[in-house]
Amino acid sequence: MPDGPAEPAGRPAAPTSRRAAREAARSTEGGAAWPHNDLGVDTGALSTQPDRATQPDRATRPHRATRPDRAARPDRATRPDRDDAAGSDGRWRRRRGWLVPISAALLVAWAATCFSTAAGLLGVVPITLATLAPFVSVAAVPVATVALRRRRWVSAAAALVAAVVPWTFVLGYASADTGPAQEGTRLTVLVVNAHDGRADAADIVSAVRGHDVDLLVVTELSRTLSHELTASQLGSYLAPQWFDIADEPEAGLGIWSELDVGGQALLEGTTWPAVRATVQTRAGEVTLVAGHAVPPVPSDADAWAGDLRAFAASTRGTERVLLVGSFNASPWHAQYRALLGDTLVDAADVRGRGLRPTWPTWTPLPLVPMDAALVTRDLRVVSADTVAIDGTDHRALLVALVVPGELLPGR
């Protein structure tokens, strides 16, 4: 009889030591031996671990030389990572930072055109920019705002100065200067730019009748409009006094008046016909100068400046002067301020109720005072306003004056 219980069939003898157990596990293929021996060693786990003898030799492993070289990898500088995106954005911001001082410098240059006396072909640019000088203030708002947010104090100051400069030339239009009340006679003047004779004759006659006009001056008068005014019974209110109707309607000029107008003489030095005459009022004579300056286009910029000089020369040294017409100029032009000189003032400036823009009528509000009535300081301005006339791109200018002096018998 055996001394102890029989071992299960197929079960190997239990090893007597851990070393024997490891050897038994290695000798068992696939870990098929009993998973635990008497010593509690998991022989299955031991059998699943690769033997060093079966591991690939280092000589057969891929050598580092066969691995992708770092030099062949994409360079960090060429990879679009966050650092590169931030760097390009920073470079763009630095470039964009120059836009603020450049914009401020352009605004200053724009405002400086108000002081320009340049003429000729290149002079058209500053003349045109000076006409639109008030819009510098509109453009300066965003530039100054961005400059202040970025603490660019010089650019902000330049933009603000550029915005203020154009308005320094029209400050007087906000305050009245009526002068002392004097006895005299009233003289109401209507100045119409007929837009190559396209103005509506009935509207002109209606304005003459409705505002009790004493003196009517029409520039850009055509033969057709002259006949239409006669047919509209303008002669029932005002008598024709002087005409110069050329082949081109832009050069036409006509004067109607209830008062006597004498001593008419063509003005020298103007491109289009202009006249100097004497208006007889109950308070004495008033010197009338009427005309139309050519537009300051590239071909006529010098002629435009010459017309303004001729108008100015015709009024120097004369008292009680009334200079009316379409001058294609505004207070923002240095040439217009030279025309005023020390003797003439704009009737709208004297009245002090703001600018009286007359052009263009195809905008919601006229923008530029292209037409003007300039007077010497011995004539008192009662009112200065504009009147809408159909068919023309200019609003008519209506000015009421008082000619001081002792009244003579008559009207």
C-alpha positions as CSV (number, residue, x, y, z in Angstrom):
1,M,0.0,0.0,0.0
2,P,1.4,3.4,-0.7
3,D,2.1,5.6,2.3
4,G,0.0,8.6,1.1
5,P,-2.7,9.5,-1.3
6,A,-1.9,9.0,-4.9
7,E,-1.0,12.0,-7.1
8,P,-3.5,13.0,-9.8
9,A,-2.7,11.5,-13.1
10,G,-0.8,13.8,-15.4
11,R,0.3,16.2,-12.7
12,P,4.0,16.6,-12.4
13,A,5.7,16.2,-9.2
14,A,5.8,19.3,-7.1
15,P,9.2,21.0,-7.1
16,T,10.9,21.1,-3.9
17,S,12.3,24.7,-4.3
18,R,11.5,28.0,-6.0
19,R,14.4,27.4,-8.4
20,A,13.0,24.1,-9.4
21,A,9.6,25.7,-9.9
22,R,11.1,28.3,-12.3
23,E,12.9,25.6,-14.2
24,A,9.7,23.5,-14.4
25,A,7.8,26.5,-15.7
26,R,10.4,27.3,-18.4
27,S,10.4,23.7,-19.5
28,T,6.6,23.6,-19.8
29,E,5.6,24.9,-23.3
30,G,2.8,27.6,-23.4
31,G,2.4,27.5,-19.6
32,A,0.4,24.2,-19.8
33,A,1.7,23.0,-16.5
34,W,-0.3,23.2,-13.3
35,P,-0.7,26.9,-12.7
36,H,0.2,26.8,-9.0
37,N,2.8,24.7,-7.3
38,D,2.8,23.8,-3.7
39,L,4.8,26.8,-2.9
40,G,2.1,29.2,-4.3
41,V,4.1,30.3,-7.2
42,D,2.0,31.2,-10.3
43,T,3.9,29.2,-12.8
44,G,1.5,30.3,-15.6
45,A,2.5,33.9,-15.2
46,L,6.1,32.9,-15.2
47,S,5.7,30.9,-18.3
48,T,4.1,33.8,-20.3
49,Q,7.1,36.1,-19.9
50,P,9.4,36.0,-22.9
51,D,12.7,34.4,-22.2
52,R,15.7,36.4,-22.8
53,A,16.9,33.6,-25.0
54,T,14.0,34.1,-27.4
55,Q,14.3,38.0,-27.4
56,P,15.8,39.5,-30.6
57,D,19.4,40.2,-30.3
58,R,20.6,43.8,-30.1
59,A,22.4,43.2,-33.3
60,T,19.2,42.6,-35.1
61,R,17.3,45.6,-33.6
62,P,16.9,48.7,-35.8
63,H,19.9,50.8,-35.4
64,R,19.5,54.5,-34.5
65,A,21.1,55.3,-37.8
66,T,18.0,53.8,-39.5
67,R,15.6,55.8,-37.4
68,P,14.2,59.1,-38.8
69,D,16.8,61.7,-38.3
70,R,15.9,64.8,-36.4
71,A,17.3,66.8,-39.3
72,A,14.7,65.3,-41.5
73,R,11.8,66.3,-39.2
74,P,9.9,69.5,-40.0
75,D,11.6,72.5,-38.5
76,R,9.8,74.2,-35.7
77,A,10.1,77.5,-37.5
78,T,8.1,76.0,-40.4
79,R,5.4,74.5,-38.3
80,P,2.3,76.7,-37.9
81,D,2.1,76.4,-34.1
82,R,0.7,78.8,-31.7
83,D,4.0,80.6,-31.2
84,D,4.3,81.3,-34.9
85,A,0.7,82.5,-35.2
86,A,1.3,84.9,-32.3
87,G,4.5,86.1,-33.9
88,S,2.8,86.8,-37.2
89,D,-0.1,88.5,-35.4
90,G,2.4,90.6,-33.5
91,R,4.2,91.6,-36.7
92,W,0.9,92.6,-38.3
93,R,0.0,94.7,-35.2
94,R,3.3,96.5,-35.4
95,R,2.7,97.3,-39.1
96,R,-0.9,98.3,-38.4
97,G,0.4,100.6,-35.6
98,W,1.8,102.9,-38.3
99,L,-1.7,103.5,-39.7
100,V,-2.6,105.8,-36.9
101,P,0.3,108.3,-37.3
102,I,0.0,108.1,-41.0
103,S,-3.7,108.8,-40.9
104,A,-3.1,111.7,-38.5
105,A,-0.5,113.2,-40.8
106,L,-2.9,113.0,-43.8
107,L,-5.5,114.8,-41.8
108,V,-3.1,117.6,-41.0
109,A,-2.1,117.8,-44.7
110,W,-5.8,118.0,-45.6
111,A,-6.5,120.8,-43.1
112,A,-3.3,122.6,-44.4
113,T,-4.9,123.0,-47.8
114,C,-6.9,125.9,-46.3
115,F,-3.7,127.9,-46.4
116,S,-2.6,126.8,-49.9
117,T,-2.3,129.4,-52.7
118,A,-1.1,126.9,-55.2
119,A,-2.6,127.2,-58.7
120,G,-2.0,125.5,-62.0
121,L,-2.5,121.8,-62.7
122,L,-1.2,120.7,-59.3
123,G,-3.1,123.4,-57.5
124,V,-6.5,121.7,-58.3
125,V,-5.8,119.1,-55.6
126,P,-5.5,121.5,-52.7
127,I,-8.3,123.7,-54.0
128,T,-10.6,120.7,-54.1
129,L,-9.6,119.4,-50.7
130,A,-10.0,122.9,-49.2
131,T,-13.6,122.9,-50.6
132,L,-14.3,119.8,-48.5
133,A,-12.2,120.9,-45.5
134,P,-15.1,120.6,-43.0
135,F,-15.1,116.9,-43.5
136,V,-11.7,116.7,-41.9
137,S,-13.6,116.8,-38.6
138,V,-15.6,113.8,-39.5
139,A,-12.6,111.8,-40.5
140,A,-10.6,112.9,-37.4
141,V,-13.1,111.3,-34.9
142,P,-12.1,107.6,-35.5
143,V,-8.4,108.5,-35.9
144,A,-8.3,110.4,-32.6
145,T,-10.3,107.7,-30.8
146,V,-7.9,104.9,-31.8
147,A,-4.9,107.1,-31.1
148,L,-6.2,107.8,-27.6
149,R,-6.9,104.1,-26.9
150,R,-3.4,103.2,-27.9
151,R,-1.9,106.1,-26.1
152,R,-0.4,107.7,-29.1
153,W,-0.7,111.2,-27.8
154,V,1.1,113.0,-30.7
155,S,-1.2,111.4,-33.3
156,A,-4.3,112.1,-31.2
157,A,-3.3,115.8,-30.8
158,A,-2.5,116.1,-34.6
159,A,-5.9,114.7,-35.5
160,L,-7.7,117.0,-33.1
161,V,-5.9,120.1,-34.4
162,A,-6.7,119.1,-38.0
163,A,-10.4,118.8,-37.0
164,V,-10.4,122.3,-35.5
165,V,-8.5,124.2,-38.1
166,P,-11.3,124.5,-40.8
167,W,-13.8,125.8,-38.3
168,T,-11.5,128.7,-37.3
169,F,-12.2,130.4,-40.6
170,V,-16.0,130.4,-40.1
171,L,-16.3,131.3,-36.4
172,G,-17.7,134.7,-37.3
173,Y,-20.6,133.1,-39.0
174,A,-21.9,132.1,-35.6
175,S,-22.0,135.6,-34.1
176,A,-23.9,138.6,-35.4
177,D,-22.2,142.0,-36.2
178,T,-25.1,144.2,-37.2
179,G,-23.4,147.5,-36.3
180,P,-25.2,150.6,-35.1
181,A,-28.7,151.2,-36.3
182,Q,-28.7,153.9,-39.0
183,E,-31.4,155.7,-41.0
184,G,-31.4,154.7,-44.6
185,T,-33.2,152.8,-47.4
186,R,-33.6,149.1,-47.8
187,L,-32.1,147.2,-50.7
188,T,-33.1,143.6,-51.3
189,V,-30.9,141.6,-53.7
190,L,-31.5,138.1,-55.2
191,V,-28.6,136.2,-56.8
192,V,-29.4,133.2,-59.0
193,N,-27.1,130.8,-60.6
194,A,-29.2,129.5,-63.5
195,H,-27.2,126.3,-64.2
196,D,-26.6,126.9,-67.9
197,G,-30.0,128.5,-68.2
198,R,-31.9,125.5,-66.8
199,A,-33.4,127.4,-63.9
200,D,-37.2,127.6,-63.9
201,A,-38.2,131.2,-65.0
202,A,-41.6,131.0,-63.1
203,D,-39.8,130.2,-59.9
204,I,-37.4,133.1,-60.3
205,V,-40.3,135.5,-60.9
206,S,-42.2,134.1,-57.9
207,A,-39.2,134.6,-55.7
208,V,-38.8,138.2,-56.9
209,R,-42.5,138.9,-56.2
210,G,-42.7,137.1,-52.9
211,H,-39.6,138.7,-51.4
212,D,-40.1,142.2,-52.8
213,V,-36.7,142.1,-54.6
214,D,-35.2,145.4,-55.7
215,L,-32.2,144.0,-57.6
216,L,-31.9,140.6,-59.5
217,V,-28.6,139.2,-60.7
218,V,-28.6,136.0,-62.8
219,T,-25.4,134.2,-63.7
220,E,-25.2,131.4,-66.3
221,L,-28.0,133.1,-68.2
222,S,-28.9,131.7,-71.6
223,R,-31.0,133.4,-74.3
224,T,-33.7,130.9,-73.8
225,L,-34.0,131.7,-70.1
226,S,-33.9,135.4,-70.8
227,H,-37.0,135.0,-73.1
228,E,-38.7,132.8,-70.6
229,L,-38.2,135.4,-67.9
230,T,-39.8,138.0,-70.1
231,A,-42.7,135.7,-70.9
232,S,-43.2,135.1,-67.2
233,Q,-43.8,138.8,-66.7
234,L,-40.6,139.6,-64.8
235,G,-40.8,143.1,-66.4
236,S,-43.9,143.8,-64.2
237,Y,-41.6,143.9,-61.2
238,L,-38.1,144.7,-62.4
239,A,-36.7,146.4,-65.4
240,P,-33.9,144.9,-67.4
241,Q,-30.7,146.9,-66.9
242,W,-27.7,145.0,-68.4
243,F,-27.1,141.8,-70.3
244,D,-24.1,139.9,-71.7
245,I,-25.3,136.6,-73.1
246,A,-22.5,134.6,-74.8
247,D,-22.7,131.5,-76.9
248,E,-21.8,129.4,-73.9
249,P,-24.5,129.7,-71.2
250,E,-22.0,129.5,-68.3
251,A,-20.7,133.0,-69.3
252,G,-24.1,134.7,-69.5
253,L,-25.0,137.5,-67.0
254,G,-28.1,139.6,-66.6
255,I,-29.2,142.3,-64.2
256,W,-32.8,143.5,-63.5
257,S,-33.6,146.3,-61.1
258,E,-36.4,148.5,-59.9
259,L,-33.8,151.1,-59.2
260,D,-31.8,153.0,-61.8
261,V,-28.5,151.3,-62.7
262,G,-26.0,153.4,-64.6
263,G,-22.3,153.6,-65.5
264,Q,-22.1,150.0,-66.6
265,A,-18.6,148.9,-67.6
266,L,-17.1,145.5,-68.2
267,L,-14.7,144.4,-65.5
268,E,-11.1,143.9,-66.7
269,G,-9.2,140.7,-65.9
270,T,-12.0,138.2,-65.7
271,T,-12.5,135.1,-67.9
272,W,-16.2,135.5,-68.3
273,P,-18.0,138.9,-68.6
274,A,-18.4,140.7,-65.3
275,V,-19.8,144.2,-64.8
276,R,-19.3,147.2,-62.5
277,A,-22.2,149.6,-62.2
278,T,-23.8,152.2,-59.9
279,V,-27.2,151.6,-58.3
280,Q,-29.1,154.7,-57.4
281,T,-31.0,154.5,-54.1
282,R,-32.8,157.1,-52.0
283,A,-29.8,157.1,-49.6
284,G,-27.3,157.6,-52.3
285,E,-25.2,155.5,-54.7
286,V,-24.1,151.9,-54.2
287,T,-21.3,150.4,-56.4
288,L,-22.4,147.1,-57.8
289,V,-19.9,144.5,-59.0
290,A,-21.5,141.3,-60.4
291,G,-19.9,138.3,-62.1
292,H,-19.1,134.6,-62.2
293,A,-15.7,133.0,-61.6
294,V,-14.8,130.0,-63.7
295,P,-14.7,126.7,-61.8
296,P,-11.2,125.7,-60.6
297,V,-10.9,122.6,-62.8
298,P,-7.4,121.5,-64.0
299,S,-7.5,123.6,-67.1
300,D,-8.8,126.8,-65.4
301,A,-7.3,126.8,-62.0
302,D,-5.1,129.8,-62.8
303,A,-8.0,131.5,-64.5
304,W,-10.2,131.0,-61.3
305,A,-7.5,132.6,-59.1
306,G,-7.2,135.4,-61.6
307,D,-10.9,136.1,-61.6
308,L,-10.9,136.4,-57.8
309,R,-8.0,138.8,-58.0
310,A,-9.9,140.9,-60.6
311,F,-13.0,141.1,-58.4
312,A,-10.9,142.1,-55.4
313,A,-9.1,144.9,-57.4
314,S,-12.4,146.3,-58.6
315,T,-13.6,147.0,-55.1
316,R,-10.5,148.4,-53.4
317,G,-10.7,152.1,-52.3
318,T,-14.5,152.3,-53.0
319,E,-17.2,152.9,-50.4
320,R,-20.6,151.3,-50.4
321,V,-19.6,148.3,-52.5
322,L,-21.9,145.3,-53.2
323,L,-20.1,142.4,-54.8
324,V,-22.4,139.5,-55.8
325,G,-22.1,136.4,-57.9
326,S,-21.0,132.8,-58.1
327,F,-17.3,132.7,-57.1
328,N,-16.9,128.9,-56.9
329,A,-15.0,129.5,-53.6
330,S,-15.6,129.3,-49.9
331,P,-14.1,130.6,-46.7
332,W,-11.8,127.6,-46.6
333,H,-9.9,128.9,-49.7
334,A,-7.0,131.2,-49.1
335,Q,-7.9,132.9,-52.4
336,Y,-11.4,133.7,-51.2
337,R,-10.1,135.2,-48.0
338,A,-7.7,137.3,-50.1
339,L,-10.7,138.5,-52.1
340,L,-12.4,139.7,-48.8
341,G,-9.2,141.6,-47.7
342,D,-9.7,144.3,-45.1
343,T,-12.7,146.0,-46.8
344,L,-15.2,143.3,-47.7
345,V,-17.2,141.0,-45.5
346,D,-19.6,138.1,-46.3
347,A,-23.2,139.2,-45.7
348,A,-23.8,135.8,-44.0
349,D,-20.9,136.3,-41.8
350,V,-22.2,139.7,-40.7
351,R,-25.6,138.3,-40.0
352,G,-24.1,135.6,-37.8
353,R,-26.7,132.9,-38.3
354,G,-24.3,130.3,-39.8
355,L,-23.1,129.6,-43.3
356,R,-25.5,129.9,-46.1
357,P,-24.5,127.0,-48.4
358,T,-25.9,127.2,-51.9
359,W,-24.4,124.1,-53.7
360,P,-25.2,121.4,-54.5
361,T,-29.0,121.1,-54.3
362,W,-29.0,117.4,-55.1
363,T,-27.8,116.6,-51.6
364,P,-30.2,116.6,-48.6
365,L,-28.5,119.9,-47.6
366,P,-26.2,122.2,-49.7
367,L,-22.7,121.8,-48.5
368,V,-20.6,124.7,-49.9
369,P,-21.4,128.5,-50.1
370,M,-20.4,128.8,-53.7
371,D,-22.5,132.0,-54.2
372,A,-22.0,135.0,-52.0
373,A,-22.9,138.7,-51.4
374,L,-19.9,140.6,-50.2
375,V,-20.3,144.1,-48.8
376,T,-18.3,146.9,-47.3
377,R,-18.8,147.6,-43.6
378,D,-20.7,150.8,-44.3
379,L,-23.7,148.8,-45.6
380,R,-25.7,147.1,-42.9
381,V,-26.9,143.6,-43.4
382,V,-30.5,142.9,-42.3
383,S,-30.8,139.3,-43.4
384,A,-29.1,136.6,-45.5
385,D,-30.9,133.5,-46.6
386,T,-31.3,131.1,-49.5
387,V,-34.2,130.3,-51.8
388,A,-34.9,127.1,-53.7
389,I,-35.3,127.5,-57.4
390,D,-36.3,124.5,-59.6
391,G,-34.0,123.4,-62.4
392,T,-30.7,124.6,-61.0
393,D,-28.1,122.9,-58.9
394,H,-27.6,126.1,-56.8
395,R,-29.9,127.7,-54.3
396,A,-30.5,131.3,-54.8
397,L,-29.0,133.8,-52.3
398,L,-31.4,136.4,-50.9
399,V,-29.8,139.4,-49.0
400,A,-31.5,142.4,-47.5
401,L,-29.3,145.5,-46.8
402,V,-29.8,149.0,-45.4
403,V,-28.0,151.7,-47.3
404,P,-27.3,154.4,-44.6
405,G,-27.9,158.1,-45.4
406,E,-30.5,160.8,-45.5
407,L,-33.4,159.7,-47.7
408,L,-33.9,161.6,-50.9
409,P,-37.4,162.2,-52.3
410,G,-38.9,159.2,-54.1
411,R,-39.0,155.5,-53.3
